[in-house]
Amino acid sequence: MSQHAASGSASRVKVLNLDNMNPNVRKVEYAVRGAIVQRALQIEKELKEGVKKPFAEVIKANIGDAHAMGQKPITFLRQVLALCTYPDLLEDNKFPEDAKQRARRILDACGGRSIGAYSTSQGIECIRQDVARYIEKRDGGIPSNADNIYLSTGASDAIVTMLKLLVCGEGRDRTGVMISIPQYPLYSAALADLAAVQIKYYLDEDKCWSLDIAELKRAVDAARQHCNPRVICIINPGNPTGQVQSRQCIEDVIRFAKEEHLFLMADEVYQDNVYAEGCKFHSFKRVLFEMGPEYSATVEMASFHSTSKCYMGECGFRGGYMEVINMDPEVKAQLTKIVSVRLCPPVPGQALLDMVVNPPQPDEPSYNMFMKERTAVLADLAEKAGLTEQIFNTVPGITCNPVQGAMYTFPRIALPQKAIDKAKEEGHVPDMFYCMKLLEEEGICLIPGSGFGQREGTFHFRMTILPPIEKLKIVLQKISDFHIRFTQEFS
Amino acid sequence: MCSLEHVNPRVRGIRVSPHSRLQILAAHITQDITLGALKPFKEVIDVSSGDPHRAGMKPITFVRQVLAVCLLPQLLEKKSLPLDVRLRARRLLEACDGGSVGSYTASSGILHVRQSIAEFIMRRDGGVPSYAKDVLISAGFQSALMVVVKLLASGEEETQTGMLTPMPCPHTLPALLDEGGVTLVPYQLMEDRGWAVDLDELHRTLKTARGRCEPRAIYISNPGNPTGHVQDWKSIEEVIQFAAAERLLLLVDEVYQDSVYGEGREFISYKRVLFEMDKEYSETVQLVSFHSLSTGQMGECGLRAGYMELVNIDPEVMHFVDTMLCISITGTPVTGQLALDLMVNPPQPGDLSFDTYTQEILLTRATLSQNAQRAQEFLNELPGMSCQPAMGGIYLYPRLHLPSEIIEKAKILEVEADVLYCQMLLEDKGVCLGAGCQYGETTGNYHLRLCILVLPDTLEEVLAGLGSFYLHGHTSSP
């Protein structure tokens, strides 16, 4: 690093440049918003400027954003938020009484009765209480303590905070974090940023992406050679795979975490998005406590939820929480300290979360409309999940596991060797080459499987099931046709 | 079991702010009062944070009306809401994916809002060009700052990146640098000159710092937080020249730019000064300036949104800034982003909401200015307290001349003396202020920070508490 330049001398090397930048940051990539999305945005711009393309619009089936794809917000939630934001509306008799009552309660808990005031870093107390009650109700009465609830800026914020907390050690002692392949790339990006070791465990594609304890054991044993495994992350329902783990599987994972002394991070943001017959969401906490004190008193865990998915789809509010179980008090103090650095989570997101955990009850005026809207959203997603699996499985070369839950499909695509060679020639990973071509020819934006991780020699893409059903049918048809063309072109 | 020794050492190294301790004490006292305990005061008055709404200041009506309509688009039909409100809401909804504030946005923020901000900056700076591509939105300015700090961070110990940091500084800054892995290199602001920046002090600081770390950035807040100092053109120019000569990235916190009230003072942005300097400066000095919703006028701290403008930063580095924004907080809340648009693009003369908006702005400005004058006069008359004239920002930062018995007591209790003073004031009078040491002070001088953007009645109660506390048992000996 050069020393003082004499005043006025023209040193053209910038103070902050690519070479002297933080080396960890350079390794960070984030596929969901990466190169293919940039190209999609560019094409959209070209379309707006009148450039002729074989399609009229770009369909962005890359990101789990329900509202962007036309899903409507739930009326009750937005009514309460509007009332909190502009309390003069409390005088407007077009708003139902239950919405007003909730708004008043939230405003009473805000400094100066304004959502513009800072809240405490852990989140507004009465909302954390409501979250604790929601968890208790969901988990058949197993107690939840508001003190163990941390409201956050979306679940992602809480996940990154926990990873940050748990990463330590040097060399062979460096923290290893077990993460599924395929996985939601926030995890790999965060781990790269923290210079933690990623320990990959493969989900079993042939068994509907289920988790296999033998595979977990293989991964952790191999990892002990070069790092110190301390954390296991699991996403249930899964992203990108959509699998909903069985209760037995969850028990097995908990047992495994105990045996291997791992901190369990359970990402449960899709907990309401379960479609397949015979599948049910089991919260890790519930299963843990039903396994008895040998486990429930010892296994350390954090579970995460958010307002971005399920039936709400309110990604733009950045609402979420985590519940920590059996955390060492000194470690918890460090967690409390670290969340205070960023002051507080957005208050509108906290208010929204309060509505999610405290929805209209059967005896309240908004109940019927609320349930109608909620049921419609989830039924629509279930229909699209089934349709997607069905149509993709009619295409030779596309193999699609049932979309049991979440919002995505992650089908396997067979690519001819010539295509793989062509891709390599152009400096692309084969499924990226495939997805780029699909984007250029059909205007459909998907994320290549390589962005999520997959077994060597296999190729996938992730598509969301969010476009409105009529549009989805068209998208599915176009992808199917493209696949057949692609296979012929490179045979 | 995961225990303290397994916690990330960088996290363990984050210093605990005395602010938390005082907040916890305040919360306990409030709870005691709710449970019926009798105190010499009926409630805690907390003016330790810059939280105008908490202190009773009202939000801007136009802002809240537009946001409400954006949240519940059925309100577009509500005739009793002014037309300009509804038109603006409709325009903003068009800028949101799927016409909903519930959608994700680009990681650097809604383009339409970034454009509004760029236009605002250009107007403010007398035509100096500003581009949306250089404006990045984040969830509060701490998030933006953390991204830049992380980018700068490298090395360990003597090779660790250092950042020149003013003393006193915003109370969240030291912990943020701890977390980011950057060494805090303190430079003293000159109290006896109204907390001005001193060039000799900057040089001296840099000289001592080199060898102990690698200083690569300088942070400054203007208007000063907590000092209230507002730099003039010459002072800004000097700092820019210093940063250029010493090859330091300039980080400028301009969050309180809308709150300048000092006689003959105005806010001048660093960018504006930079662009009036020679090309060798304006084309090379790397500058990042920060602004947010948590300002005097808006006071929308809870909406968590801010932005930074990056000047003369390489496009390749910008790419990583964007990636970091993707993963560090995965998006600024949309309501906050829209509020930024309303902040930089308020009602204009001729708009239906203009009169109300103007009244509200003028009231806030008048309250701030009157409070500043009243509080400064009062505090300067208290024995053992002296207060430099503040010209901007929303705080006062008076100096405390503490009696030796308090200093001794503090040593025994192993707390800073100004923290002890704040604790005693809180317990005795129910008034919660900020203690100087949490702003980085280690000079052996003691200070207090109080937010003066509060209702005038609230200020009177705070001053009454301070006045009677002071005269009571703790006489001064300067």
Contacts between the chains, C-beta under 8 A, distances in Angstrom:
chain1	res1	chain2	res2	distance
A	1	B	214	5.8
A	1	B	216	7.5
A	2	B	247	6.8
A	3	B	210	8.0
A	4	B	245	6.4
A	4	B	246	5.8
A	4	B	247	7.3
A	5	B	245	6.4
A	5	B	246	8.0
A	5	B	247	5.9
A	6	B	245	7.6
A	7	B	241	6.9
A	7	B	244	7.5
A	7	B	245	4.4
A	8	B	280	6.4
A	10	B	280	5.8
A	10	B	284	7.4
A	11	B	247	7.2
A	11	B	284	7.8
A	12	B	284	7.5
A	14	B	284	7.6
A	14	B	286	6.0
A	14	B	312	7.3
A	14	B	313	7.6
A	14	B	314	5.9
A	14	B	317	8.0
A	15	B	216	6.3
A	15	B	217	7.9
A	15	B	247	5.1
A	15	B	248	6.5
A	15	B	249	4.9
A	15	B	286	5.2
A	16	B	151	6.7
A	16	B	152	6.5
A	16	B	216	7.5
A	16	B	249	5.2
A	16	B	286	5.8
A	16	B	313	6.6
A	16	B	314	7.7
A	16	B	317	6.0
A	17	B	314	5.7
A	17	B	316	7.8
A	17	B	317	6.4
A	18	B	314	6.7
A	18	B	316	4.8
A	18	B	317	6.1
A	20	B	154	7.0
A	20	B	216	7.8
A	21	B	151	5.5
A	21	B	152	7.8
A	21	B	154	7.5
A	21	B	317	6.2
A	21	B	320	6.6
A	22	B	150	5.9
A	22	B	151	5.5
A	22	B	152	6.9
A	22	B	153	4.9
A	22	B	154	5.2
A	23	B	154	6.5
A	25	B	150	6.3
A	25	B	151	5.9
A	25	B	320	5.3
A	25	B	323	7.6
A	25	B	324	6.3
A	26	B	320	6.8
A	28	B	320	7.4
A	28	B	323	5.5
A	28	B	324	7.0
A	28	B	327	6.6
A	29	B	323	7.0
A	30	B	323	5.9
A	30	B	326	4.7
A	30	B	327	5.8
A	33	B	107	6.1
A	33	B	326	5.6
A	63	B	104	6.2
A	65	B	97	6.6
A	65	B	98	7.6
A	65	B	103	5.3
A	65	B	104	4.7
A	66	B	102	7.8
A	67	B	97	6.9
A	67	B	98	4.4
A	67	B	100	3.9
A	67	B	102	4.3
A	67	B	103	4.4
A	68	B	97	3.7
A	68	B	98	4.3
A	68	B	100	7.6
A	68	B	103	4.3
A	68	B	104	6.9
A	69	B	98	6.5
A	70	B	98	5.9
A	71	B	98	7.6
A	73	B	100	6.1
A	73	B	102	5.4
A	78	B	71	5.3
A	78	B	72	4.7
A	79	B	72	6.1
A	81	B	71	4.7
A	81	B	72	7.4
A	82	B	68	4.4
A	82	B	69	7.9
A	82	B	71	4.6
A	82	B	72	4.0
A	82	B	75	6.7
A	85	B	64	5.5
A	85	B	67	5.0
A	85	B	68	4.7
A	85	B	71	6.1
A	85	B	335	7.6
A	86	B	64	4.4
A	86	B	65	5.7
A	86	B	67	7.2
A	86	B	68	3.7
A	89	B	68	6.4
A	92	B	78	7.9
A	110	B	302	7.2
A	111	B	51	6.1
A	111	B	53	6.3
A	111	B	54	3.1
A	112	B	51	7.9
A	112	B	53	4.3
A	112	B	54	4.6
A	112	B	55	6.6
A	112	B	56	5.5
A	112	B	57	7.4
A	114	B	53	3.8
A	114	B	54	7.6
A	114	B	58	8.0
A	114	B	59	5.9
A	114	B	302	7.3
A	115	B	302	5.2
A	115	B	303	7.3
A	116	B	53	4.4
A	116	B	59	5.3
A	116	B	298	7.7
A	116	B	299	5.7
A	116	B	300	4.2
A	116	B	301	6.2
A	116	B	302	4.9
A	116	B	303	6.2
A	117	B	51	5.3
A	117	B	53	4.3
A	117	B	54	4.1
A	117	B	301	6.3
A	117	B	302	5.3
A	118	B	49	6.4
A	118	B	51	5.1
A	118	B	54	7.0
A	118	B	301	4.7
A	118	B	302	5.9
A	119	B	302	6.5
A	120	B	23	7.7
A	153	B	139	6.0
A	153	B	304	7.3
A	153	B	329	5.7
A	153	B	330	7.9
A	153	B	333	7.7
A	154	B	329	7.8
A	154	B	330	5.8
A	154	B	331	7.0
A	156	B	327	7.8
A	156	B	329	7.7
A	156	B	330	4.3
A	157	B	329	6.0
A	157	B	330	7.1
A	160	B	327	7.1
A	160	B	328	7.3
A	164	B	8	6.0
A	164	B	11	6.5
A	165	B	7	6.0
A	165	B	8	5.8
A	165	B	11	5.7
A	166	B	2	6.9
A	166	B	6	7.1
A	166	B	7	7.3
A	166	B	8	6.9
A	167	B	8	5.2
A	168	B	6	5.8
A	168	B	7	6.5
A	168	B	8	5.1
A	168	B	9	6.0
A	186	B	327	6.3
A	186	B	330	7.1
A	189	B	323	8.0
A	189	B	326	7.5
A	189	B	327	4.6
A	190	B	327	6.0
A	193	B	150	8.0
A	193	B	324	7.9
A	193	B	327	6.5
A	230	B	2	7.1
A	230	B	6	6.8
A	261	B	1	8.0
A	263	B	2	5.4
A	298	B	1	7.7
A	300	B	1	6.8
A	300	B	2	5.6
A	312	B	102	7.7
A	313	B	102	6.0
A	314	B	102	4.1
A	315	B	102	6.2
A	315	B	103	6.1
A	315	B	104	4.6
A	315	B	331	7.4
A	316	B	96	7.4
A	316	B	100	7.2
A	316	B	101	5.2
A	316	B	102	4.8
A	316	B	103	5.2
A	316	B	104	6.4
A	316	B	105	6.8
A	316	B	331	7.4
A	316	B	333	6.6
A	316	B	334	3.6
A	316	B	335	7.8
A	317	B	101	7.6
A	317	B	102	6.6
A	317	B	333	5.7
A	317	B	334	7.1
A	317	B	335	7.3
A	318	B	139	7.0
A	318	B	304	7.9
A	318	B	329	7.7
A	318	B	330	7.7
A	318	B	331	6.0
A	318	B	332	7.5
A	318	B	333	4.7
A	327	B	2	7.5
A	328	B	1	5.9
A	328	B	2	6.0
A	328	B	3	5.1
A	328	B	4	7.0
A	330	B	3	6.7
A	330	B	4	4.3
A	331	B	2	5.8
A	331	B	3	6.5
A	331	B	4	6.2
A	331	B	6	7.6
A	331	B	7	5.7
A	334	B	4	7.2
A	334	B	7	5.1
A	334	B	11	5.5
A	334	B	12	6.3
A	337	B	11	7.6
A	337	B	14	6.1
A	337	B	16	6.0
A	337	B	20	7.8
A	338	B	11	5.5
A	338	B	14	6.6
A	338	B	179	7.1
A	340	B	17	7.5
A	340	B	20	6.2
A	340	B	175	7.8
A	341	B	14	6.8
A	341	B	142	7.2
A	341	B	172	6.4
A	341	B	175	4.9
A	341	B	176	5.8
A	341	B	179	5.8
A	342	B	139	7.9
A	342	B	140	7.0
A	342	B	142	5.4
A	342	B	143	6.6
A	342	B	146	7.8
A	343	B	140	6.5
A	343	B	142	6.4
A	343	B	172	6.9
A	343	B	301	7.6
A	343	B	304	7.9
A	344	B	302	7.1
A	344	B	304	7.5
A	345	B	304	7.4
A	346	B	139	6.9
A	346	B	302	6.9
A	346	B	303	6.3
A	346	B	304	4.2
A	346	B	333	4.3
A	346	B	335	7.6
A	346	B	336	6.4
A	347	B	302	3.5
A	347	B	303	6.9
A	347	B	304	7.8
A	348	B	302	7.7
A	348	B	303	6.7
A	348	B	333	6.4
A	348	B	335	5.1
A	349	B	333	5.9
